[in-house]
Amino acid sequence: MVKAKVYLIPIPISDGAVQTLPPQIATNTVHIKHYFVEQVRTARRFLKLIHPSLVIDDLQFMEMNKHEGIDIQKLKAWIKEGHSIGVMSEAGCPGIADPGAEVVAIAQAMNVDVI
């Protein structure tokens, strides 16, 4: 069985700044099919920008926010199934001052690599 990994994916604050991201972002996201995001619309737009041929409907998105948190059961299920999971906040790097921190904490508690 493939071991799940959680990838923290930074989204540039400025629309024209996608070229400032390290190439690993495109390399890592091309294979991720499961995402926790603050807003699905922003995440879909970002992924289409870096992968124009990507079929967005093949991806699964779970929204997370500061007030409602995350779907812990879905996160644990995806991890147990061995899925790599992307975490995206609205702007900047997730996991610092947004709901992505909860995803990271649960992943670490389950001995999952966070990249």
N, C-alpha and C positions, 0 to 999 in steps of 0.2 A: 504494500500500500504506500502511496506517495504521501509524504509528510506535508501537512499544510504549512503555509508561511503567510505572514501578514506584511504587506508593503505599504509604507506611508508615502503617499504620492502628493508632492507639492503642486499646487496650482498657482501660476503667476497671478499677481494682483492686477497687473496691466495686461490687456488683451494682446498687445504686440510683443510681450516678453517671453513667449513660449520658447524661443530660440536660446534663452538663457538657462534652460533646464539641462541637467546632465543627460547624456545619451542613454544612460541606464533606465531612465523613466520610460522611454519608448520601448526599450528592450524588455523591461519587466512587464509593462502593461499589455503587450501584445498577446500574452497568454492568460491573463487574468480574466475570469468570467464572472466573478462575484465581488460586489463592492458594497461598502458602507459609505454613504455620502451625506453631506448636509442638504444638498438639493440635487435631485436627479437631473434636472434640466442642465445645470452647470456642468455636472460630471459628464453627461452625454456629449455636450458641445466640446468639452476639452478633449475627450477621447477621440472624437471624430476629427478634431484638428490635428492631433498627432498620428492618427491612423485613419486616413481618408477612406480606405476600403473596408474598414471594420463594419461588421453587421451588428449594429447596436442592439437589435432585438434578440440577439443570442446571449446578451448579458443579463445578469440579475442584480438589481439595485435594492438596497434597504436604506431608507432615510434614517438619519439620526439627528437629534437636536438636543440642546441644553436642557429643555424642559421635560421631555419625555424619555430621554436616554436612548438606548439601543435595544434591539430585539435580541436579548441574550440567548434565547433558545435557538434562534436562527444562526447566530454566530457560532455557538457550540456545535450545532449540526454540521455547518459547513466545514469547521475544523476537523470534526470526527470523520467526515467524508473525504478529507485530504485536499480540499480546495484551497488554492491560494486566494487570498482576499486582499483587495485594494481598499485603502481608506483615504478619502479625499474630503478636505474641508473647503469652505468657500474661497478662501484666499490664503496663501501661505502654506506652511507645513502642518499637517494634522497631528493631533495628539498632544498639543501643548496646552491650549486654552479653549478646547472645544470638546465635543462628545467623543472624538477619536481616542482620547485618553482612556476611556472606559474599554474600548476595543483592545487597546494595547495591554491594559491591566489583565483582562480576561485571557488574552492570548498568552501572556507571560505565565499566568497561573496554570495554564494548560501545557506549558513547556513548548510553546510554538515560537519559532524564530520571527522576530520583528525586524524588518529591513527598511 
